Amino acid sequence: MKNFMMLFHSEPNPDFNPTPDQIQNEIKAWQDWMEGIGAQGKLKNPGEALGFEGKTMHTDGSITDGPYAEVKEIVGGFMIVSADSIEEAIQLSNGCPALSSGGKVEVRDIMVFDEM
């Protein structure tokens, strides 16, 4: 088994002001989806949602604030899953609530380096 990171991408929508019921329904959808992966023994880390504050270090040493309102896409969160292949890991992303709201799930393998 290998570990894979799922990164949840979405487009910012400053006009979206969800009601408390919509927020609760979204939370429940995420919990149900992650519990389904956990029931298969494939959830390694339930992940975290990412906040809106951030900074970026550039190669020249400069630091910029971010994320910016003009960005076309944001990474909203991540989680770690275990699977036999990237194909299996991408199948685990089926049903992700991000997909139902126009977002996407990026699946990346996690490299393992031997201890020195």
C-alpha positions in Angstrom: 0.0 0.0 0.0 1.1 3.5 -0.8 -0.1 6.8 0.7 -1.7 9.5 -1.5 -2.7 13.0 -0.8 -6.0 14.4 -2.0 -6.0 18.1 -2.5 -9.4 19.8 -2.7 -9.6 22.6 -5.2 -12.4 25.1 -5.8 -13.0 28.5 -7.3 -13.6 31.4 -4.9 -17.1 32.6 -4.9 -17.4 35.8 -2.8 -21.2 36.0 -3.5 -21.8 32.6 -1.8 -23.3 33.1 1.7 -24.5 29.8 2.9 -27.2 29.4 5.4 -26.5 27.5 8.7 -28.5 24.6 7.3 -26.4 24.6 4.1 -23.2 24.6 6.2 -24.4 21.7 8.3 -25.4 19.7 5.2 -22.0 20.3 3.7 -20.2 19.2 6.9 -22.4 16.1 7.0 -21.6 15.3 3.3 -17.9 15.5 4.0 -18.1 13.4 7.2 -20.2 10.7 5.4 -17.7 10.6 2.5 -14.7 10.4 4.8 -16.3 7.8 7.0 -16.9 5.6 3.9 -13.2 5.7 3.1 -12.4 5.1 6.8 -14.7 2.1 6.8 -12.5 0.5 4.1 -9.4 1.1 6.2 -8.0 3.5 3.7 -8.2 6.8 5.6 -4.7 7.6 6.9 -5.3 11.2 8.0 -8.7 12.8 8.0 -7.1 16.0 6.7 -7.8 19.6 7.5 -9.6 22.5 5.9 -7.3 25.3 5.0 -7.9 28.9 6.2 -8.0 32.1 4.1 -4.8 33.6 5.5 -1.5 32.7 3.9 1.9 34.0 2.7 4.2 32.8 -0.1 8.0 32.7 0.1 9.6 33.3 -3.4 13.0 32.3 -4.6 14.3 35.8 -4.3 13.4 35.9 -0.6 10.4 38.2 -1.0 7.2 37.3 0.8 3.8 38.1 -0.6 0.4 37.9 1.1 -2.2 35.4 -0.2 -4.3 33.8 -1.2 -5.6 36.6 -3.4 -9.1 37.4 -4.5 -8.0 37.4 -8.1 -6.9 33.7 -8.0 -8.9 31.5 -10.2 -8.6 28.5 -7.9 -7.9 27.8 -4.2 -6.8 24.7 -2.4 -9.4 24.4 0.4 -8.1 21.3 2.2 -6.4 17.9 2.0 -6.4 14.4 3.4 -4.2 11.3 3.2 -5.4 8.0 2.0 -3.8 4.6 1.5 -4.3 2.6 -1.7 -2.6 0.0 -3.8 -2.4 2.3 -6.8 -3.1 5.9 -8.0 -6.1 4.4 -9.9 -7.5 3.1 -6.6 -6.8 6.4 -4.9 -8.6 8.4 -7.6 -11.6 6.0 -7.3 -11.7 6.9 -3.5 -12.3 10.5 -4.6 -15.7 9.5 -6.1 -18.4 11.2 -4.1 -16.2 13.9 -2.7 -18.5 16.9 -1.8 -16.0 19.3 -3.6 -17.0 17.6 -6.9 -20.7 18.4 -6.4 -20.0 22.1 -6.2 -17.8 22.5 -9.3 -14.5 21.7 -7.5 -12.0 19.0 -8.2 -9.8 16.5 -6.3 -6.1 16.3 -7.2 -4.5 13.0 -6.1 -0.8 12.9 -5.6 1.5 10.1 -4.5 3.5 10.7 -1.4 7.2 10.0 -1.9 9.0 7.9 0.7 12.7 8.5 1.2 14.8 5.9 2.9 16.3 6.9 6.3 19.9 7.9 6.0 
